Amino acid sequence: MHSLSELQKQQVGLRLPKYLLDEIDEFTKEYSLNRTDIIVEAIASYVREQKAKKYYAAFEDSVQELKEVLTSNTQNKQQTLDELINEL
């Protein structure tokens, strides 16, 4: 959740290509929303998606590291067992 101060709106200037503005205006009519609502939701959705990508990329890196550690440990155990058998 965000605090009340974080939810306060601040006006910003934004230049958009005309085709994109036309598409936004189509959504405003179709869904009875204003441009601000659509743009805010689009940006929020984009930010969530980027955060998820970062999270899953970090998770994938961690999984890969774990696989490497487990593989290394398994190989070391096999070598140790082989050495033990050779000693016998």
PyMOL Python script that loads the backbone (N, CA, C, O; Angstrom):
from pymol import cmd

cmd.read_pdbstr("""\
ATOM      1  N   MET A   1       0.840  -1.189   0.000  1.00  0.00           N
ATOM      2  CA  MET A   1       0.000   0.000   0.000  1.00  0.00           C
ATOM      3  C   MET A   1       0.879   1.244   0.000  1.00  0.00           C
ATOM      4  O   MET A   1       2.028   1.234   0.442  1.00  0.00           O
ATOM      5  N   HIS A   2       0.303   2.284  -0.502  1.00  0.00           N
ATOM      6  CA  HIS A   2       1.006   3.560  -0.543  1.00  0.00           C
ATOM      7  C   HIS A   2       0.408   4.492   0.495  1.00  0.00           C
ATOM      8  O   HIS A   2      -0.784   4.426   0.795  1.00  0.00           O
ATOM      9  N   SER A   3       1.250   5.362   1.038  1.00  0.00           N
ATOM     10  CA  SER A   3       0.765   6.343   2.003  1.00  0.00           C
ATOM     11  C   SER A   3      -0.027   7.424   1.266  1.00  0.00           C
ATOM     12  O   SER A   3       0.034   7.534   0.042  1.00  0.00           O
ATOM     13  N   LEU A   4      -0.762   8.208   2.033  1.00  0.00           N
ATOM     14  CA  LEU A   4      -1.550   9.285   1.428  1.00  0.00           C
ATOM     15  C   LEU A   4      -0.663  10.271   0.674  1.00  0.00           C
ATOM     16  O   LEU A   4      -1.032  10.760  -0.394  1.00  0.00           O
ATOM     17  N   SER A   5       0.503  10.556   1.235  1.00  0.00           N
ATOM     18  CA  SER A   5       1.392  11.503   0.548  1.00  0.00           C
ATOM     19  C   SER A   5       1.888  10.932  -0.781  1.00  0.00           C
ATOM     20  O   SER A   5       2.117  11.681  -1.730  1.00  0.00           O
ATOM     21  N   GLU A   6       2.055   9.620  -0.851  1.00  0.00           N
ATOM     22  CA  GLU A   6       2.484   9.002  -2.099  1.00  0.00           C
ATOM     23  C   GLU A   6       1.367   8.983  -3.134  1.00  0.00           C
ATOM     24  O   GLU A   6       1.635   8.935  -4.334  1.00  0.00           O
ATOM     25  N   LEU A   7       0.131   9.021  -2.683  1.00  0.00           N
ATOM     26  CA  LEU A   7      -1.010   8.980  -3.594  1.00  0.00           C
ATOM     27  C   LEU A   7      -1.382  10.349  -4.149  1.00  0.00           C
ATOM     28  O   LEU A   7      -2.187  10.451  -5.076  1.00  0.00           O
ATOM     29  N   GLN A   8      -0.794  11.405  -3.581  1.00  0.00           N
ATOM     30  CA  GLN A   8      -1.086  12.738  -4.096  1.00  0.00           C
ATOM     31  C   GLN A   8      -0.616  12.821  -5.542  1.00  0.00           C
ATOM     32  O   GLN A   8       0.422  12.272  -5.910  1.00  0.00           O
ATOM     33  N   LYS A   9      -1.394  13.511  -6.340  1.00  0.00           N
ATOM     34  CA  LYS A   9      -1.056  13.622  -7.759  1.00  0.00           C
ATOM     35  C   LYS A   9      -0.251  14.882  -8.012  1.00  0.00           C
ATOM     36  O   LYS A   9      -0.449  15.917  -7.375  1.00  0.00           O
ATOM     37  N   GLN A  10       0.658  14.762  -8.957  1.00  0.00           N
ATOM     38  CA  GLN A  10       1.483  15.882  -9.363  1.00  0.00           C
ATOM     39  C   GLN A  10       1.362  16.020 -10.867  1.00  0.00           C
ATOM     40  O   GLN A  10       1.423  15.030 -11.597  1.00  0.00           O
ATOM     41  N   GLN A  11       1.195  17.219 -11.316  1.00  0.00           N
ATOM     42  CA  GLN A  11       1.030  17.453 -12.749  1.00  0.00           C
ATOM     43  C   GLN A  11       2.384  17.388 -13.443  1.00  0.00           C
ATOM     44  O   GLN A  11       3.371  17.951 -12.970  1.00  0.00           O
ATOM     45  N   VAL A  12       2.411  16.691 -14.574  1.00  0.00           N
ATOM     46  CA  VAL A  12       3.629  16.603 -15.385  1.00  0.00           C
ATOM     47  C   VAL A  12       3.265  16.867 -16.837  1.00  0.00           C
ATOM     48  O   VAL A  12       2.138  16.614 -17.262  1.00  0.00           O
ATOM     49  N   GLY A  13       4.214  17.369 -17.580  1.00  0.00           N
ATOM     50  CA  GLY A  13       4.004  17.575 -19.013  1.00  0.00           C
ATOM     51  C   GLY A  13       4.410  16.309 -19.753  1.00  0.00           C
ATOM     52  O   GLY A  13       5.368  15.635 -19.376  1.00  0.00           O
ATOM     53  N   LEU A  14       3.684  16.004 -20.788  1.00  0.00           N
ATOM     54  CA  LEU A  14       3.934  14.760 -21.504  1.00  0.00           C
ATOM     55  C   LEU A  14       3.651  14.973 -22.982  1.00  0.00           C
ATOM     56  O   LEU A  14       2.598  15.496 -23.346  1.00  0.00           O
ATOM     57  N   ARG A  15       4.570  14.577 -23.820  1.00  0.00           N
ATOM     58  CA  ARG A  15       4.356  14.657 -25.266  1.00  0.00           C
ATOM     59  C   ARG A  15       4.200  13.233 -25.782  1.00  0.00           C
ATOM     60  O   ARG A  15       5.052  12.375 -25.552  1.00  0.00           O
ATOM     61  N   LEU A  16       3.107  13.003 -26.477  1.00  0.00           N
ATOM     62  CA  LEU A  16       2.821  11.680 -27.020  1.00  0.00           C
ATOM     63  C   LEU A  16       2.609  11.771 -28.524  1.00  0.00           C
ATOM     64  O   LEU A  16       2.135  12.791 -29.025  1.00  0.00           O
ATOM     65  N   PRO A  17       2.956  10.717 -29.243  1.00  0.00           N
ATOM     66  CA  PRO A  17       2.648  10.703 -30.671  1.00  0.00           C
ATOM     67  C   PRO A  17       1.137  10.764 -30.876  1.00  0.00           C
ATOM     68  O   PRO A  17       0.374  10.222 -30.077  1.00  0.00           O
ATOM     69  N   LYS A  18       0.716  11.420 -31.941  1.00  0.00           N
ATOM     70  CA  LYS A  18      -0.710  11.603 -32.195  1.00  0.00           C
ATOM     71  C   LYS A  18      -1.455  10.278 -32.278  1.00  0.00           C
ATOM     72  O   LYS A  18      -2.558  10.154 -31.746  1.00  0.00           O
ATOM     73  N   TYR A  19      -0.859   9.279 -32.947  1.00  0.00           N
ATOM     74  CA  TYR A  19      -1.557   7.988 -33.078  1.00  0.00           C
ATOM     75  C   TYR A  19      -1.838   7.364 -31.709  1.00  0.00           C
ATOM     76  O   TYR A  19      -2.874   6.733 -31.501  1.00  0.00           O
ATOM     77  N   LEU A  20      -0.894   7.553 -30.778  1.00  0.00           N
ATOM     78  CA  LEU A  20      -1.079   6.987 -29.448  1.00  0.00           C
ATOM     79  C   LEU A  20      -2.157   7.746 -28.681  1.00  0.00           C
ATOM     80  O   LEU A  20      -2.969   7.147 -27.975  1.00  0.00           O
ATOM     81  N   LEU A  21      -2.156   9.044 -28.826  1.00  0.00           N
ATOM     82  CA  LEU A  21      -3.186   9.858 -28.188  1.00  0.00           C
ATOM     83  C   LEU A  21      -4.564   9.519 -28.746  1.00  0.00           C
ATOM     84  O   LEU A  21      -5.544   9.484 -28.002  1.00  0.00           O
ATOM     85  N   ASP A  22      -4.643   9.269 -30.047  1.00  0.00           N
ATOM     86  CA  ASP A  22      -5.917   8.861 -30.654  1.00  0.00           C
ATOM     87  C   ASP A  22      -6.402   7.537 -30.063  1.00  0.00           C
ATOM     88  O   ASP A  22      -7.591   7.370 -29.791  1.00  0.00           O
ATOM     89  N   GLU A  23      -5.476   6.601 -29.866  1.00  0.00           N
ATOM     90  CA  GLU A  23      -5.859   5.319 -29.272  1.00  0.00           C
ATOM     91  C   GLU A  23      -6.325   5.496 -27.831  1.00  0.00           C
ATOM     92  O   GLU A  23      -7.291   4.864 -27.403  1.00  0.00           O
ATOM     93  N   ILE A  24      -5.641   6.350 -27.093  1.00  0.00           N
ATOM     94  CA  ILE A  24      -6.049   6.631 -25.708  1.00  0.00           C
ATOM     95  C   ILE A  24      -7.442   7.238 -25.697  1.00  0.00           C
ATOM     96  O   ILE A  24      -8.278   6.869 -24.872  1.00  0.00           O
ATOM     97  N   ASP A  25      -7.691   8.161 -26.605  1.00  0.00           N
ATOM     98  CA  ASP A  25      -9.011   8.794 -26.670  1.00  0.00           C
ATOM     99  C   ASP A  25     -10.108   7.783 -26.999  1.00  0.00           C
ATOM    100  O   ASP A  25     -11.235   7.912 -26.520  1.00  0.00           O
ATOM    101  N   GLU A  26      -9.783   6.782 -27.813  1.00  0.00           N
ATOM    102  CA  GLU A  26     -10.762   5.725 -28.085  1.00  0.00           C
ATOM    103  C   GLU A  26     -11.106   4.974 -26.801  1.00  0.00           C
ATOM    104  O   GLU A  26     -12.269   4.658 -26.552  1.00  0.00           O
ATOM    105  N   PHE A  27     -10.092   4.694 -25.995  1.00  0.00           N
ATOM    106  CA  PHE A  27     -10.341   4.018 -24.715  1.00  0.00           C
ATOM    107  C   PHE A  27     -11.161   4.891 -23.769  1.00  0.00           C
ATOM    108  O   PHE A  27     -12.002   4.386 -23.025  1.00  0.00           O
ATOM    109  N   THR A  28     -10.916   6.201 -23.799  1.00  0.00           N
ATOM    110  CA  THR A  28     -11.671   7.078 -22.896  1.00  0.00           C
ATOM    111  C   THR A  28     -13.156   7.013 -23.208  1.00  0.00           C
ATOM    112  O   THR A  28     -13.990   7.014 -22.302  1.00  0.00           O
ATOM    113  N   LYS A  29     -13.478   6.957 -24.478  1.00  0.00           N
ATOM    114  CA  LYS A  29     -14.891   6.870 -24.874  1.00  0.00           C
ATOM    115  C   LYS A  29     -15.465   5.493 -24.556  1.00  0.00           C
ATOM    116  O   LYS A  29     -16.578   5.377 -24.044  1.00  0.00           O
ATOM    117  N   GLU A  30     -14.698   4.459 -24.862  1.00  0.00           N
ATOM    118  CA  GLU A  30     -15.182   3.090 -24.690  1.00  0.00           C
ATOM    119  C   GLU A  30     -15.399   2.736 -23.221  1.00  0.00           C
ATOM    120  O   GLU A  30     -16.365   2.051 -22.884  1.00  0.00           O
ATOM    121  N   TYR A  31     -14.507   3.196 -22.347  1.00  0.00           N
ATOM    122  CA  TYR A  31     -14.570   2.800 -20.938  1.00  0.00           C
ATOM    123  C   TYR A  31     -14.991   3.924 -19.999  1.00  0.00           C
ATOM    124  O   TYR A  31     -14.958   3.753 -18.780  1.00  0.00           O
ATOM    125  N   SER A  32     -15.377   5.051 -20.537  1.00  0.00           N
ATOM    126  CA  SER A  32     -15.805   6.205 -19.732  1.00  0.00           C
ATOM    127  C   SER A  32     -14.750   6.591 -18.694  1.00  0.00           C
ATOM    128  O   SER A  32     -15.058   6.808 -17.522  1.00  0.00           O
ATOM    129  N   LEU A  33     -13.520   6.668 -19.146  1.00  0.00           N
ATOM    130  CA  LEU A  33     -12.411   7.088 -18.295  1.00  0.00           C
ATOM    131  C   LEU A  33     -11.787   8.334 -18.897  1.00  0.00           C
ATOM    132  O   LEU A  33     -12.027   8.660 -20.060  1.00  0.00           O
ATOM    133  N   ASN A  34     -10.985   9.029 -18.100  1.00  0.00           N
ATOM    134  CA  ASN A  34     -10.277  10.167 -18.678  1.00  0.00           C
ATOM    135  C   ASN A  34      -8.854   9.749 -19.052  1.00  0.00           C
ATOM    136  O   ASN A  34      -8.394   8.671 -18.675  1.00  0.00           O
ATOM    137  N   ARG A  35      -8.181  10.594 -19.780  1.00  0.00           N
ATOM    138  CA  ARG A  35      -6.828  10.278 -20.238  1.00  0.00           C
ATOM    139  C   ARG A  35      -5.901   9.953 -19.074  1.00  0.00           C
ATOM    140  O   ARG A  35      -5.109   9.012 -19.137  1.00  0.00           O
ATOM    141  N   THR A  36      -6.010  10.736 -18.022  1.00  0.00           N
ATOM    142  CA  THR A  36      -5.138  10.536 -16.870  1.00  0.00           C
ATOM    143  C   THR A  36      -5.278   9.128 -16.314  1.00  0.00           C
ATOM    144  O   THR A  36      -4.278   8.461 -16.046  1.00  0.00           O
ATOM    145  N   ASP A  37      -6.514   8.674 -16.141  1.00  0.00           N
ATOM    146  CA  ASP A  37      -6.737   7.334 -15.589  1.00  0.00           C
ATOM    147  C   ASP A  37      -6.090   6.262 -16.460  1.00  0.00           C
ATOM    148  O   ASP A  37      -5.465   5.331 -15.951  1.00  0.00           O
ATOM    149  N   ILE A  38      -6.244   6.396 -17.758  1.00  0.00           N
ATOM    150  CA  ILE A  38      -5.687   5.401 -18.680  1.00  0.00           C
ATOM    151  C   ILE A  38      -4.163   5.437 -18.661  1.00  0.00           C
ATOM    152  O   ILE A  38      -3.519   4.389 -18.611  1.00  0.00           O
ATOM    153  N   ILE A  39      -3.588   6.623 -18.699  1.00  0.00           N
ATOM    154  CA  ILE A  39      -2.131   6.748 -18.706  1.00  0.00           C
ATOM    155  C   ILE A  39      -1.543   6.264 -17.385  1.00  0.00           C
ATOM    156  O   ILE A  39      -0.525   5.572 -17.381  1.00  0.00           O
ATOM    157  N   VAL A  40      -2.167   6.617 -16.267  1.00  0.00           N
ATOM    158  CA  VAL A  40      -1.687   6.168 -14.957  1.00  0.00           C
ATOM    159  C   VAL A  40      -1.722   4.644 -14.879  1.00  0.00           C
ATOM    160  O   VAL A  40      -0.761   4.024 -14.424  1.00  0.00           O
ATOM    161  N   GLU A  41      -2.812   4.044 -15.314  1.00  0.00           N
ATOM    162  CA  GLU A  41      -2.924   2.580 -15.272  1.00  0.00           C
ATOM    163  C   GLU A  41      -1.893   1.926 -16.188  1.00  0.00           C
ATOM    164  O   GLU A  41      -1.313   0.899 -15.835  1.00  0.00           O
ATOM    165  N   ALA A  42      -1.663   2.509 -17.353  1.00  0.00           N
ATOM    166  CA  ALA A  42      -0.675   1.954 -18.283  1.00  0.00           C
ATOM    167  C   ALA A  42       0.732   2.016 -17.686  1.00  0.00           C
ATOM    168  O   ALA A  42       1.495   1.054 -17.781  1.00  0.00           O
ATOM    169  N   ILE A  43       1.066   3.134 -17.080  1.00  0.00           N
ATOM    170  CA  ILE A  43       2.392   3.275 -16.469  1.00  0.00           C
ATOM    171  C   ILE A  43       2.532   2.333 -15.282  1.00  0.00           C
ATOM    172  O   ILE A  43       3.565   1.681 -15.130  1.00  0.00           O
ATOM    173  N   ALA A  44       1.509   2.253 -14.441  1.00  0.00           N
ATOM    174  CA  ALA A  44       1.554   1.353 -13.281  1.00  0.00           C
ATOM    175  C   ALA A  44       1.717  -0.095 -13.731  1.00  0.00           C
ATOM    176  O   ALA A  44       2.478  -0.854 -13.130  1.00  0.00           O
ATOM    177  N   SER A  45       1.012  -0.470 -14.772  1.00  0.00           N
ATOM    178  CA  SER A  45       1.116  -1.828 -15.306  1.00  0.00           C
ATOM    179  C   SER A  45       2.527  -2.095 -15.827  1.00  0.00           C
ATOM    180  O   SER A  45       3.087  -3.166 -15.591  1.00  0.00           O
ATOM    181  N   TYR A  46       3.088  -1.143 -16.521  1.00  0.00           N
ATOM    182  CA  TYR A  46       4.442  -1.279 -17.053  1.00  0.00           C
ATOM    183  C   TYR A  46       5.457  -1.435 -15.917  1.00  0.00           C
ATOM    184  O   TYR A  46       6.341  -2.289 -15.982  1.00  0.00           O
ATOM    185  N   VAL A  47       5.326  -0.608 -14.880  1.00  0.00           N
ATOM    186  CA  VAL A  47       6.251  -0.668 -13.747  1.00  0.00           C
ATOM    187  C   VAL A  47       6.154  -2.029 -13.053  1.00  0.00           C
ATOM    188  O   VAL A  47       7.176  -2.626 -12.715  1.00  0.00           O
ATOM    189  N   ARG A  48       4.920  -2.525 -12.837  1.00  0.00           N
ATOM    190  CA  ARG A  48       4.743  -3.849 -12.215  1.00  0.00           C
ATOM    191  C   ARG A  48       5.416  -4.931 -13.055  1.00  0.00           C
ATOM    192  O   ARG A  48       6.082  -5.819 -12.522  1.00  0.00           O
ATOM    193  N   GLU A  49       5.239  -4.851 -14.356  1.00  0.00           N
ATOM    194  CA  GLU A  49       5.823  -5.851 -15.257  1.00  0.00           C
ATOM    195  C   GLU A  49       7.346  -5.827 -15.192  1.00  0.00           C
ATOM    196  O   GLU A  49       7.981  -6.881 -15.166  1.00  0.00           O
ATOM    197  N   GLN A  50       7.935  -4.641 -15.167  1.00  0.00           N
ATOM    198  CA  GLN A  50       9.392  -4.531 -15.100  1.00  0.00           C
ATOM    199  C   GLN A  50       9.923  -5.060 -13.771  1.00  0.00           C
ATOM    200  O   GLN A  50      10.960  -5.722 -13.735  1.00  0.00           O
ATOM    201  N   LYS A  51       9.215  -4.769 -12.678  1.00  0.00           N
ATOM    202  CA  LYS A  51       9.624  -5.293 -11.370  1.00  0.00           C
ATOM    203  C   LYS A  51       9.543  -6.813 -11.356  1.00  0.00           C
ATOM    204  O   LYS A  51      10.425  -7.479 -10.813  1.00  0.00           O
ATOM    205  N   ALA A  52       8.500  -7.360 -11.944  1.00  0.00           N
ATOM    206  CA  ALA A  52       8.349  -8.820 -12.002  1.00  0.00           C
ATOM    207  C   ALA A  52       9.477  -9.432 -12.826  1.00  0.00           C
ATOM    208  O   ALA A  52      10.021 -10.470 -12.450  1.00  0.00           O
ATOM    209  N   LYS A  53       9.832  -8.806 -13.936  1.00  0.00           N
ATOM    210  CA  LYS A  53      10.929  -9.318 -14.763  1.00  0.00           C
ATOM    211  C   LYS A  53      12.241  -9.333 -13.981  1.00  0.00           C
ATOM    212  O   LYS A  53      12.998 -10.301 -14.051  1.00  0.00           O
ATOM    213  N   LYS A  54      12.510  -8.251 -13.230  1.00  0.00           N
ATOM    214  CA  LYS A  54      13.720  -8.200 -12.415  1.00  0.00           C
ATOM    215  C   LYS A  54      13.704  -9.295 -11.359  1.00  0.00           C
ATOM    216  O   LYS A  54      14.712  -9.966 -11.137  1.00  0.00           O
ATOM    217  N   TYR A  55      12.553  -9.475 -10.707  1.00  0.00           N
ATOM    218  CA  TYR A  55      12.422 -10.477  -9.655  1.00  0.00           C
ATOM    219  C   TYR A  55      12.680 -11.871 -10.220  1.00  0.00           C
ATOM    220  O   TYR A  55      13.459 -12.638  -9.654  1.00  0.00           O
ATOM    221  N   TYR A  56      12.027 -12.198 -11.334  1.00  0.00           N
ATOM    222  CA  TYR A  56      12.177 -13.531 -11.907  1.00  0.00           C
ATOM    223  C   TYR A  56      13.565 -13.751 -12.494  1.00  0.00           C
ATOM    224  O   TYR A  56      14.062 -14.877 -12.488  1.00  0.00           O
ATOM    225  N   ALA A  57      14.193 -12.706 -12.995  1.00  0.00           N
ATOM    226  CA  ALA A  57      15.563 -12.837 -13.490  1.00  0.00           C
ATOM    227  C   ALA A  57      16.503 -13.152 -12.329  1.00  0.00           C
ATOM    228  O   ALA A  57      17.377 -14.010 -12.450  1.00  0.00           O
ATOM    229  N   ALA A  58      16.324 -12.458 -11.205  1.00  0.00           N
ATOM    230  CA  ALA A  58      17.143 -12.726 -10.022  1.00  0.00           C
ATOM    231  C   ALA A  58      16.876 -14.134  -9.503  1.00  0.00           C
ATOM    232  O   ALA A  58      17.802 -14.834  -9.093  1.00  0.00           O
ATOM    233  N   PHE A  59      15.618 -14.546  -9.521  1.00  0.00           N
ATOM    234  CA  PHE A  59      15.254 -15.893  -9.083  1.00  0.00           C
ATOM    235  C   PHE A  59      15.911 -16.934  -9.987  1.00  0.00           C
ATOM    236  O   PHE A  59      16.447 -17.931  -9.504  1.00  0.00           O
ATOM    237  N   GLU A  60      15.869 -16.702 -11.284  1.00  0.00           N
ATOM    238  CA  GLU A  60      16.479 -17.631 -12.241  1.00  0.00           C
ATOM    239  C   GLU A  60      17.981 -17.730 -12.006  1.00  0.00           C
ATOM    240  O   GLU A  60      18.549 -18.819 -12.078  1.00  0.00           O
ATOM    241  N   ASP A  61      18.628 -16.599 -11.724  1.00  0.00           N
ATOM    242  CA  ASP A  61      20.061 -16.620 -11.422  1.00  0.00           C
ATOM    243  C   ASP A  61      20.336 -17.449 -10.174  1.00  0.00           C
ATOM    244  O   ASP A  61      21.291 -18.225 -10.138  1.00  0.00           O
ATOM    245  N   SER A  62      19.506 -17.287  -9.157  1.00  0.00           N
ATOM    246  CA  SER A  62      19.672 -18.039  -7.909  1.00  0.00           C
ATOM    247  C   SER A  62      19.492 -19.530  -8.140  1.00  0.00           C
ATOM    248  O   SER A  62      20.249 -20.340  -7.604  1.00  0.00           O
ATOM    249  N   VAL A  63      18.502 -19.893  -8.928  1.00  0.00           N
ATOM    250  CA  VAL A  63      18.267 -21.307  -9.242  1.00  0.00           C
ATOM    251  C   VAL A  63      19.472 -21.883  -9.977  1.00  0.00           C
ATOM    252  O   VAL A  63      19.904 -22.999  -9.687  1.00  0.00           O
ATOM    253  N   GLN A  64      20.010 -21.132 -10.920  1.00  0.00           N
ATOM    254  CA  GLN A  64      21.177 -21.599 -11.673  1.00  0.00           C
ATOM    255  C   GLN A  64      22.370 -21.801 -10.744  1.00  0.00           C
ATOM    256  O   GLN A  64      23.081 -22.799 -10.858  1.00  0.00           O
ATOM    257  N   GLU A  65      22.594 -20.859  -9.824  1.00  0.00           N
ATOM    258  CA  GLU A  65      23.695 -20.999  -8.873  1.00  0.00           C
ATOM    259  C   GLU A  65      23.503 -22.232  -8.002  1.00  0.00           C
ATOM    260  O   GLU A  65      24.455 -22.970  -7.745  1.00  0.00           O
ATOM    261  N   LEU A  66      22.277 -22.455  -7.548  1.00  0.00           N
ATOM    262  CA  LEU A  66      21.988 -23.624  -6.722  1.00  0.00           C
ATOM    263  C   LEU A  66      22.251 -24.914  -7.492  1.00  0.00           C
ATOM    264  O   LEU A  66      22.825 -25.857  -6.946  1.00  0.00           O
ATOM    265  N   LYS A  67      21.836 -24.960  -8.753  1.00  0.00           N
ATOM    266  CA  LYS A  67      22.093 -26.145  -9.580  1.00  0.00           C
ATOM    267  C   LYS A  67      23.590 -26.409  -9.690  1.00  0.00           C
ATOM    268  O   LYS A  67      24.034 -27.553  -9.597  1.00  0.00           O
ATOM    269  N   GLU A  68      24.361 -25.349  -9.888  1.00  0.00           N
ATOM    270  CA  GLU A  68      25.809 -25.507 -10.013  1.00  0.00           C
ATOM    271  C   GLU A  68      26.418 -26.035  -8.722  1.00  0.00           C
ATOM    272  O   GLU A  68      27.297 -26.896  -8.754  1.00  0.00           O
ATOM    273  N   VAL A  69      25.956 -25.522  -7.591  1.00  0.00           N
ATOM    274  CA  VAL A  69      26.467 -25.984  -6.299  1.00  0.00           C
ATOM    275  C   VAL A  69      26.103 -27.444  -6.086  1.00  0.00           C
ATOM    276  O   VAL A  69      26.950 -28.243  -5.684  1.00  0.00           O
ATOM    277  N   LEU A  70      24.857 -27.799  -6.351  1.00  0.00           N
ATOM    278  CA  LEU A  70      24.421 -29.183  -6.156  1.00  0.00           C
ATOM    279  C   LEU A  70      25.155 -30.133  -7.092  1.00  0.00           C
ATOM    280  O   LEU A  70      25.539 -31.229  -6.684  1.00  0.00           O
ATOM    281  N   THR A  71      25.352 -29.728  -8.326  1.00  0.00           N
ATOM    282  CA  THR A  71      26.080 -30.556  -9.281  1.00  0.00           C
ATOM    283  C   THR A  71      27.521 -30.743  -8.826  1.00  0.00           C
ATOM    284  O   THR A  71      28.066 -31.844  -8.899  1.00  0.00           O
ATOM    285  N   SER A  72      28.124 -29.674  -8.361  1.00  0.00           N
ATOM    286  CA  SER A  72      29.502 -29.732  -7.879  1.00  0.00           C
ATOM    287  C   SER A  72      29.607 -30.669  -6.683  1.00  0.00           C
ATOM    288  O   SER A  72      30.530 -31.481  -6.615  1.00  0.00           O
ATOM    289  N   ASN A  73      28.672 -30.567  -5.739  1.00  0.00           N
ATOM    290  CA  ASN A  73      28.686 -31.438  -4.563  1.00  0.00           C
ATOM    291  C   ASN A  73      28.499 -32.893  -4.954  1.00  0.00           C
ATOM    292  O   ASN A  73      29.158 -33.770  -4.396  1.00  0.00           O
ATOM    293  N   THR A  74      27.620 -33.165  -5.896  1.00  0.00           N
ATOM    294  CA  THR A  74      27.374 -34.535  -6.349  1.00  0.00           C
ATOM    295  C   THR A  74      28.628 -35.102  -6.998  1.00  0.00           C
ATOM    296  O   THR A  74      28.982 -36.254  -6.748  1.00  0.00           O
ATOM    297  N   GLN A  75      29.298 -34.323  -7.817  1.00  0.00           N
ATOM    298  CA  GLN A  75      30.522 -34.788  -8.477  1.00  0.00           C
ATOM    299  C   GLN A  75      31.618 -35.051  -7.455  1.00  0.00           C
ATOM    300  O   GLN A  75      32.351 -36.034  -7.564  1.00  0.00           O
ATOM    301  N   ASN A  76      31.730 -34.171  -6.457  1.00  0.00           N
ATOM    302  CA  ASN A  76      32.740 -34.360  -5.419  1.00  0.00           C
ATOM    303  C   ASN A  76      32.480 -35.637  -4.638  1.00  0.00           C
ATOM    304  O   ASN A  76      33.422 -36.357  -4.306  1.00  0.00           O
ATOM    305  N   LYS A  77      31.227 -35.930  -4.340  1.00  0.00           N
ATOM    306  CA  LYS A  77      30.887 -37.152  -3.615  1.00  0.00           C
ATOM    307  C   LYS A  77      31.226 -38.373  -4.454  1.00  0.00           C
ATOM    308  O   LYS A  77      31.721 -39.368  -3.926  1.00  0.00           O
ATOM    309  N   GLN A  78      30.965 -38.310  -5.755  1.00  0.00           N
ATOM    310  CA  GLN A  78      31.284 -39.434  -6.626  1.00  0.00           C
ATOM    311  C   GLN A  78      32.794 -39.643  -6.689  1.00  0.00           C
ATOM    312  O   GLN A  78      33.261 -40.782  -6.673  1.00  0.00           O
ATOM    313  N   GLN A  79      33.532 -38.594  -6.758  1.00  0.00           N
ATOM    314  CA  GLN A  79      34.982 -38.720  -6.785  1.00  0.00           C
ATOM    315  C   GLN A  79      35.485 -39.317  -5.476  1.00  0.00           C
ATOM    316  O   GLN A  79      36.376 -40.166  -5.473  1.00  0.00           O
ATOM    317  N   THR A  80      34.925 -38.878  -4.394  1.00  0.00           N
ATOM    318  CA  THR A  80      35.319 -39.390  -3.097  1.00  0.00           C
ATOM    319  C   THR A  80      34.988 -40.873  -2.989  1.00  0.00           C
ATOM    320  O   THR A  80      35.799 -41.647  -2.481  1.00  0.00           O
ATOM    321  N   LEU A  81      33.826 -41.277  -3.450  1.00  0.00           N
ATOM    322  CA  LEU A  81      33.434 -42.678  -3.431  1.00  0.00           C
ATOM    323  C   LEU A  81      34.357 -43.495  -4.333  1.00  0.00           C
ATOM    324  O   LEU A  81      34.782 -44.590  -3.966  1.00  0.00           O
ATOM    325  N   ASP A  82      34.662 -42.962  -5.504  1.00  0.00           N
ATOM    326  CA  ASP A  82      35.586 -43.649  -6.408  1.00  0.00           C
ATOM    327  C   ASP A  82      36.958 -43.816  -5.755  1.00  0.00           C
ATOM    328  O   ASP A  82      37.583 -44.871  -5.865  1.00  0.00           O
ATOM    329  N   GLU A  83      37.407 -42.794  -5.092  1.00  0.00           N
ATOM    330  CA  GLU A  83      38.694 -42.875  -4.402  1.00  0.00           C
ATOM    331  C   GLU A  83      38.650 -43.937  -3.317  1.00  0.00           C
ATOM    332  O   GLU A  83      39.604 -44.695  -3.142  1.00  0.00           O
ATOM    333  N   LEU A  84      37.541 -43.991  -2.586  1.00  0.00           N
ATOM    334  CA  LEU A  84      37.377 -44.983  -1.528  1.00  0.00           C
ATOM    335  C   LEU A  84      37.408 -46.391  -2.109  1.00  0.00           C
ATOM    336  O   LEU A  84      38.064 -47.275  -1.558  1.00  0.00           O
ATOM    337  N   ILE A  85      36.717 -46.602  -3.198  1.00  0.00           N
ATOM    338  CA  ILE A  85      36.694 -47.917  -3.851  1.00  0.00           C
ATOM    339  C   ILE A  85      38.093 -48.288  -4.324  1.00  0.00           C
ATOM    340  O   ILE A  85      38.508 -49.439  -4.184  1.00  0.00           O
ATOM    341  N   ASN A  86      38.813 -47.339  -4.875  1.00  0.00           N
ATOM    342  CA  ASN A  86      40.176 -47.603  -5.343  1.00  0.00           C
ATOM    343  C   ASN A  86      41.101 -47.986  -4.195  1.00  0.00           C
ATOM    344  O   ASN A  86      42.005 -48.803  -4.367  1.00  0.00           O
ATOM    345  N   GLU A  87      40.878 -47.407  -3.042  1.00  0.00           N
ATOM    346  CA  GLU A  87      41.696 -47.730  -1.882  1.00  0.00           C
ATOM    347  C   GLU A  87      41.443 -49.153  -1.412  1.00  0.00           C
ATOM    348  O   GLU A  87      42.354 -49.812  -0.911  1.00  0.00           O
ATOM    349  N   LEU A  88      40.216 -49.633  -1.568  1.00  0.00           N
ATOM    350  CA  LEU A  88      39.879 -50.982  -1.121  1.00  0.00           C
ATOM    351  C   LEU A  88      40.475 -51.970  -2.074  1.00  0.00           C
ATOM    352  O   LEU A  88      40.317 -53.177  -1.891  1.00  0.00           O
TER     353      LEU A  88
END
""", "prot")
cmd.dss("prot")
cmd.show_as("cartoon", "prot")
cmd.util.cbc("prot")
cmd.orient("prot")
